[in-house]
């Protein structure tokens, strides 16, 4: 992309990540201009991550542990603790030794990028009506949630469509993992930052109402000794992803590309995947058709991995969890018939059952997980035999135990 112009639309988390990445990727080969609406506040989403984002911050911004604490108001994340799901009822989805996710203040990250790059690239505050108004060789559209979903696949499976998020301020972090707690009407996340804990209740507004959620969330505040503030955000949402995410001239990212509920913190990694896909597209290494195929497969896999938790269910036999289980069945059938998924599970079971032998190594991901994460979660959610039985029902049969 020598001496050509890249336009990035939106300076939220996805747009900020794109600025950081392409400022290094393009170097002296092209011009970058950021377009953003100064009257539209960025959304502070994706404050919990998996293992990919810390490396991104180190490689692209040279941030260290002190920056995480003092600049991003963040904490290290050693795993995801899952409480009151079926199975063990309380387990940690752990990360390998030497690896960590993080929790971070998304607004502080966006401010960091703006301040760091404002003298290096052109920031253009403007209220764009259309990408057609932009003079650029390629456009990365990170402009946020769409107003019209005609060009998107909307999930028919994910059972949550609303959230109630409350910020609880504290003097210091009280734990170093993300908490994911099954509740009668859905599930709750707790994300610990330096000065606050973000508490979010995900639910379905056709089954339960906001007043029920406000009452039930009090149990969480009491159990974890949290004091709710008046900083509250309640909203409904769609779960969706683009039918065609990459065209000759435009790539979509962030909420302009997809939104799938935040269980397992997949959004940041999928944003980063889209950034890397765009770099392959603008350098001509792959075609838009190839990238759209990979993109759709990845988002479908992400949806299936999320739905695995609803297939497991929780300790609550309520209308929400009954509905969620029914919605999970099509995804589980599709996931367990996928040859890549079968190979990942087969490898994981081999390594689990033969700890003294040389482990098999099958590195491809399914969504954002590799074999150890699947085995941890499937085992602790109590659905290992169910998954194996489903895999054995499909063609290409392979006995796994």
C-alpha positions as CSV (number, residue, x, y, z in Angstrom):
1,X,0.0,0.0,0.0
2,X,2.8,2.4,-0.9
3,X,1.9,6.1,-0.8
4,X,-1.8,5.4,-0.5
5,X,-4.3,6.5,2.1
6,X,-6.0,4.4,4.8
7,X,-9.1,5.9,6.5
8,X,-10.3,4.8,9.9
9,X,-13.8,5.7,10.9
10,X,-14.4,5.9,14.7
11,X,-12.0,6.2,17.6
12,X,-13.6,3.7,20.0
13,X,-11.7,0.6,21.1
14,X,-11.7,-1.0,17.6
15,X,-10.7,2.2,15.8
16,X,-8.0,2.9,18.4
17,X,-6.6,-0.6,18.0
18,X,-6.5,-0.1,14.2
19,X,-4.7,3.2,14.6
20,X,-2.0,1.6,16.7
21,X,-1.6,-1.4,14.4
22,X,-1.6,0.3,11.1
23,X,0.7,3.1,12.3
24,X,3.3,0.4,12.6
25,X,2.2,-1.8,9.7
26,X,2.2,1.0,7.1
27,X,5.1,3.0,8.5
28,X,6.3,5.3,5.7
29,X,4.2,3.5,3.0
30,X,1.0,5.4,3.3
31,X,-1.1,8.1,5.0
32,X,-3.6,7.4,7.8
33,X,-6.6,9.7,8.6
34,X,-9.0,9.1,11.4
35,X,-12.6,10.3,11.0
36,X,-14.8,10.6,14.1
37,X,-18.0,12.2,15.3
38,X,-17.0,14.6,18.2
39,X,-20.6,14.5,19.5
40,X,-20.8,10.8,19.7
41,X,-19.1,9.3,22.8
42,X,-17.1,6.1,22.4
43,X,-18.5,3.0,24.0
44,X,-16.4,1.6,26.8
45,X,-16.9,-2.1,25.8
46,X,-14.5,-5.0,25.9
47,X,-12.9,-4.3,29.2
48,X,-12.0,-7.9,29.8
49,X,-9.7,-9.7,27.4
50,X,-8.1,-13.1,26.7
51,X,-4.4,-13.7,26.0
52,X,-4.0,-11.7,22.8
53,X,-4.5,-8.1,23.9
54,X,-1.6,-7.9,26.3
55,X,0.8,-8.9,23.6
56,X,-0.8,-6.4,21.3
57,X,-0.2,-3.6,23.8
58,X,3.4,-4.7,24.3
59,X,4.2,-5.1,20.6
60,X,2.5,-2.0,19.3
61,X,2.6,0.4,22.2
62,X,5.5,-0.9,24.3
63,X,3.3,-0.8,27.4
64,X,4.4,-2.5,30.6
65,X,2.8,-3.7,33.9
66,X,3.0,-0.2,35.4
67,X,1.3,1.3,32.4
68,X,-1.5,-1.3,32.8
69,X,-2.0,-0.2,36.4
70,X,-1.4,3.6,36.1
71,X,-2.5,4.5,32.5
72,X,-5.2,1.9,31.8
73,X,-6.4,1.5,35.4
74,X,-6.2,-2.2,34.7
75,X,-5.5,-5.5,36.3
76,X,-4.0,-8.8,35.2
77,X,-6.6,-11.5,34.6
78,X,-5.5,-15.0,35.5
79,X,-8.6,-16.7,34.3
80,X,-12.4,-16.7,34.3
81,X,-14.1,-18.1,37.4
82,X,-17.5,-19.6,36.6
83,X,-20.0,-20.0,39.4
84,X,-23.4,-21.8,39.6
85,X,-23.3,-23.4,36.2
86,X,-24.0,-27.1,36.0
87,X,-21.1,-29.5,36.6
88,X,-18.7,-28.5,39.3
89,X,-20.6,-25.3,40.1
90,X,-17.5,-23.3,40.7
91,X,-14.3,-23.6,38.6
92,X,-11.6,-21.4,37.1
93,X,-11.0,-21.4,33.4
94,X,-7.2,-21.0,33.8
95,X,-4.5,-19.7,31.5
96,X,-1.1,-21.3,30.9
97,X,1.8,-20.3,33.2
98,X,3.4,-17.2,31.9
99,X,0.3,-16.0,30.1
100,X,-2.4,-13.6,31.2
101,X,-5.4,-11.7,30.0
102,X,-6.1,-8.2,31.4
103,X,-9.0,-6.0,32.5
104,X,-8.6,-2.4,31.4
105,X,-10.5,0.9,31.2
106,X,-11.5,1.1,27.6
107,X,-12.0,4.9,27.8
108,X,-8.4,5.3,29.1
109,X,-7.1,3.2,26.3
110,X,-8.9,5.4,23.7
111,X,-7.5,8.5,25.3
112,X,-4.0,7.0,25.3
113,X,-4.2,6.3,21.5
114,X,-5.5,9.8,20.8
115,X,-2.7,11.5,22.7
116,X,0.0,9.3,21.4
117,X,-0.9,9.5,17.7
118,X,-2.5,12.9,17.3
119,X,0.8,14.4,16.1
120,X,1.5,11.5,13.7
121,X,-1.8,11.0,11.9
122,X,-4.6,13.3,10.9
123,X,-7.6,13.4,13.2
124,X,-10.7,14.7,11.5
125,X,-13.8,15.5,13.6
126,X,-16.7,15.2,11.3
127,X,-20.2,13.8,11.1
128,X,-20.0,11.5,8.1
129,X,-23.2,10.6,6.4
130,X,-21.6,7.8,4.3
131,X,-18.2,6.1,3.7
132,X,-18.7,7.3,0.1
133,X,-17.7,10.8,1.4
134,X,-14.2,9.6,2.2
135,X,-11.3,10.0,-0.2
136,X,-9.1,7.0,0.6
137,X,-7.7,3.9,-0.9
138,X,-9.1,1.7,1.8
139,X,-11.5,2.4,4.7
140,X,-11.8,0.6,8.0
141,X,-15.3,1.3,9.4
142,X,-15.4,1.2,13.2
143,X,-18.3,3.6,13.4
144,X,-20.3,1.5,15.9
145,X,-23.6,-0.3,16.0
146,X,-25.7,-0.2,12.8
147,X,-29.1,1.4,12.6
148,X,-30.2,-1.1,10.0
149,X,-29.4,-4.8,10.2
150,X,-30.3,-5.6,6.6
151,X,-26.6,-6.4,5.8
152,X,-26.1,-8.5,8.9
153,X,-26.8,-12.0,10.1
154,X,-28.7,-11.8,13.4
155,X,-28.3,-14.7,15.8
156,X,-31.3,-16.9,16.2
157,X,-29.7,-18.7,19.1
158,X,-28.0,-16.4,21.7
159,X,-30.6,-16.0,24.5
160,X,-29.6,-12.7,26.0
161,X,-30.5,-9.3,24.5
162,X,-30.3,-6.8,27.3
163,X,-27.9,-5.7,30.0
164,X,-27.9,-3.8,33.2
165,X,-24.4,-2.5,34.1
166,X,-23.5,-0.9,37.4
167,X,-20.1,0.5,38.4
168,X,-19.0,-0.2,42.0
169,X,-16.1,1.8,43.2
170,X,-13.5,0.5,45.6
171,X,-10.0,1.4,46.9
172,X,-8.2,-1.5,45.4
173,X,-9.0,-4.7,43.3
174,X,-10.3,-7.6,45.5
175,X,-9.7,-10.4,43.0
176,X,-7.6,-11.0,39.9
177,X,-10.0,-12.9,37.6
178,X,-13.2,-12.2,35.7
179,X,-16.2,-13.6,37.6
180,X,-19.1,-15.1,35.5
181,X,-22.0,-16.1,37.7
182,X,-25.2,-17.9,36.5
183,X,-28.3,-16.3,37.9
184,X,-32.1,-17.2,37.6
185,X,-32.7,-14.6,34.8
186,X,-29.3,-14.9,33.0
187,X,-25.8,-14.4,34.1
188,X,-23.6,-11.7,35.7
189,X,-20.0,-10.6,35.0
190,X,-17.7,-8.9,37.5
191,X,-14.7,-7.2,36.0
192,X,-12.1,-5.8,38.5
193,X,-10.3,-2.6,37.6
194,X,-8.0,-0.6,39.9
195,X,-10.7,1.8,41.2
196,X,-13.9,0.1,40.3
197,X,-15.7,-3.2,39.7
198,X,-17.9,-3.3,36.6
199,X,-21.0,-5.5,37.4
200,X,-23.2,-6.5,34.4
201,X,-26.4,-8.6,34.4
202,X,-27.2,-10.1,30.9
203,X,-30.8,-11.3,30.4
204,X,-33.6,-11.6,27.9
205,X,-36.2,-8.8,28.1
206,X,-39.0,-10.9,26.6
207,X,-38.7,-13.3,29.6
208,X,-37.7,-11.0,32.5
209,X,-38.0,-7.3,33.0
210,X,-35.5,-4.8,34.3
211,X,-37.2,-4.5,37.7
212,X,-36.6,-8.2,38.3
213,X,-32.9,-7.7,37.3
214,X,-32.5,-4.8,39.6
215,X,-33.8,-6.8,42.5
216,X,-31.7,-9.9,41.8
217,X,-28.5,-8.1,41.2
218,X,-28.6,-6.9,44.9
219,X,-27.6,-10.5,45.8
220,X,-24.3,-10.0,43.9
221,X,-23.6,-6.6,45.6
222,X,-24.2,-8.2,49.0
223,X,-22.2,-11.4,48.4
224,X,-19.1,-9.6,47.1
225,X,-19.4,-6.6,49.5
226,X,-19.8,-4.1,46.6
227,X,-21.3,-0.7,46.9
228,X,-23.3,0.3,43.7
229,X,-22.9,3.8,42.4
230,X,-25.3,5.8,40.4
231,X,-23.2,5.2,37.3
232,X,-25.6,2.8,35.6
233,X,-26.2,1.8,32.0
234,X,-29.2,-0.3,31.0
235,X,-29.8,-1.1,27.3
236,X,-31.0,-3.8,24.9
237,X,-28.8,-5.1,22.0
238,X,-28.8,-7.4,19.0
239,X,-26.3,-10.2,18.4
240,X,-25.1,-10.0,14.8
241,X,-22.3,-10.1,12.3
242,X,-21.8,-8.8,8.8
243,X,-22.9,-10.9,5.8
244,X,-20.0,-9.4,3.8
245,X,-17.4,-7.9,6.1
246,X,-14.7,-7.1,3.5
247,X,-15.2,-5.4,0.1
248,X,-12.7,-4.0,-2.3
249,X,-12.6,-0.7,-0.5
250,X,-14.1,-1.1,3.0
251,X,-13.4,-3.4,5.9
252,X,-15.7,-3.3,9.0
253,X,-14.6,-3.8,12.6
254,X,-15.8,-3.4,16.1
255,X,-19.6,-3.0,16.5
256,X,-19.9,-2.0,12.9
257,X,-18.8,-5.5,12.1
258,X,-20.2,-7.7,14.8
259,X,-21.5,-8.0,18.3
260,X,-21.9,-11.2,20.2
261,X,-22.6,-11.2,23.9
262,X,-19.5,-10.8,26.2
263,X,-19.4,-14.3,27.7
264,X,-15.7,-15.4,27.5
265,X,-14.5,-12.0,26.4
266,X,-14.2,-12.8,22.7
267,X,-14.7,-9.3,21.3
268,X,-11.1,-7.9,21.6
269,X,-9.6,-11.0,19.9
270,X,-12.1,-10.9,17.1
271,X,-11.4,-7.2,16.6
272,X,-7.7,-8.0,16.3
273,X,-8.4,-10.9,13.9
274,X,-10.3,-8.4,11.7
275,X,-7.4,-6.0,11.8
276,X,-5.0,-8.7,10.6
277,X,-7.4,-9.8,7.9
278,X,-7.5,-6.2,6.7
279,X,-3.8,-6.0,6.5
280,X,-3.8,-9.2,4.3
281,X,-6.5,-7.7,2.1
282,X,-4.8,-4.3,1.5
283,X,-1.5,-6.0,0.7
284,X,-3.1,-8.3,-1.8
285,X,-2.1,-11.5,0.0
286,X,-5.7,-12.9,0.1
287,X,-8.9,-12.1,-1.7
288,X,-12.0,-10.5,-0.1
289,X,-13.8,-13.8,-0.9
290,X,-11.3,-15.8,1.1
291,X,-11.4,-13.4,4.0
292,X,-15.2,-13.2,4.2
293,X,-15.3,-17.0,4.4
294,X,-12.8,-17.1,7.2
295,X,-14.6,-14.2,9.0
296,X,-18.0,-16.0,8.9
297,X,-16.6,-19.3,10.0
298,X,-14.9,-17.5,13.0
299,X,-18.0,-15.7,14.1
300,X,-20.1,-18.8,13.8
301,X,-17.6,-20.7,15.9
302,X,-17.7,-17.9,18.5
303,X,-21.4,-18.2,18.7
304,X,-21.3,-21.9,19.1
305,X,-18.6,-21.7,21.8
306,X,-20.8,-19.2,23.7
307,X,-23.8,-21.4,23.4
308,X,-22.0,-24.4,24.9
309,X,-22.4,-22.7,28.3
310,X,-26.2,-22.6,27.8
311,X,-26.2,-26.2,26.7
312,X,-24.6,-27.0,30.1
313,X,-27.2,-24.9,31.9
314,X,-27.1,-23.7,35.5
315,X,-28.4,-24.7,38.9
316,X,-31.6,-22.7,38.1
317,X,-34.5,-24.4,36.5
318,X,-36.2,-21.2,35.3
319,X,-37.9,-20.1,32.1
320,X,-34.7,-18.3,31.0
321,X,-32.5,-21.3,31.4
322,X,-35.0,-23.6,29.8
323,X,-35.2,-21.3,26.8
324,X,-31.4,-21.0,26.6
325,X,-31.0,-24.7,26.6
326,X,-33.5,-25.1,23.7
327,X,-31.7,-22.4,21.8
328,X,-28.3,-24.1,22.3
329,X,-29.2,-27.4,20.5
330,X,-28.8,-26.3,16.9
331,X,-25.4,-24.8,17.7
332,X,-24.2,-27.9,19.5
333,X,-25.2,-30.1,16.6
334,X,-23.3,-27.9,14.2
335,X,-20.2,-27.6,16.5
336,X,-19.9,-31.3,17.2
337,X,-20.2,-32.2,13.5
338,X,-17.2,-29.8,12.7
339,X,-14.1,-31.8,11.8
340,X,-11.8,-29.1,13.3
341,X,-13.7,-29.2,16.6
342,X,-13.5,-33.0,16.7
343,X,-9.7,-32.9,16.2
344,X,-9.4,-30.3,19.0
345,X,-11.4,-32.5,21.4
346,X,-9.6,-35.7,20.4
347,X,-6.2,-34.1,21.1
348,X,-7.4,-32.7,24.4
349,X,-8.7,-36.1,25.5
350,X,-5.5,-37.8,24.4
351,X,-3.4,-35.4,26.4
352,X,-5.7,-35.7,29.4
353,X,-5.7,-39.5,29.4
354,X,-2.0,-39.9,28.7
355,X,-0.2,-37.4,30.9
356,X,3.1,-39.3,30.9
357,X,3.3,-39.6,27.1
358,X,4.4,-37.1,24.6
359,X,1.4,-34.8,24.1
360,X,-0.3,-34.5,20.7
361,X,-0.1,-31.0,19.3
362,X,-3.0,-29.7,17.2
363,X,-2.8,-25.9,17.4
364,X,-5.7,-24.5,15.3
365,X,-8.3,-22.5,17.2
366,X,-12.0,-23.0,17.3
367,X,-13.3,-19.4,17.8
368,X,-10.8,-18.0,20.3
369,X,-10.0,-21.3,22.1
370,X,-7.6,-24.1,21.6
371,X,-7.8,-27.7,23.0
372,X,-6.9,-27.0,26.7
373,X,-9.6,-24.4,27.1
374,X,-12.3,-26.7,25.7
375,X,-11.3,-29.7,27.8
376,X,-11.3,-27.5,31.0
377,X,-14.7,-26.0,30.3
378,X,-16.5,-29.1,28.9
379,X,-15.3,-31.2,31.8
380,X,-16.1,-28.7,34.5
381,X,-19.5,-27.8,33.0
382,X,-20.3,-31.5,33.2
383,X,-21.0,-32.0,29.5
384,X,-18.0,-34.1,28.3
385,X,-20.1,-37.2,27.7
386,X,-22.9,-35.2,26.1
387,X,-20.4,-33.6,23.6
388,X,-18.8,-37.0,22.9
389,X,-22.2,-38.6,22.2
390,X,-23.1,-35.8,19.9
391,X,-19.8,-36.1,18.0
392,X,-20.4,-39.9,17.6
393,X,-23.8,-39.4,16.1
394,X,-22.6,-37.4,13.1
395,X,-21.0,-38.8,9.9
396,X,-17.2,-39.1,9.9
397,X,-17.5,-41.1,13.1
398,X,-14.5,-41.4,15.4
399,X,-14.8,-43.0,18.8
400,X,-13.3,-40.7,21.4
401,X,-13.4,-42.8,24.5
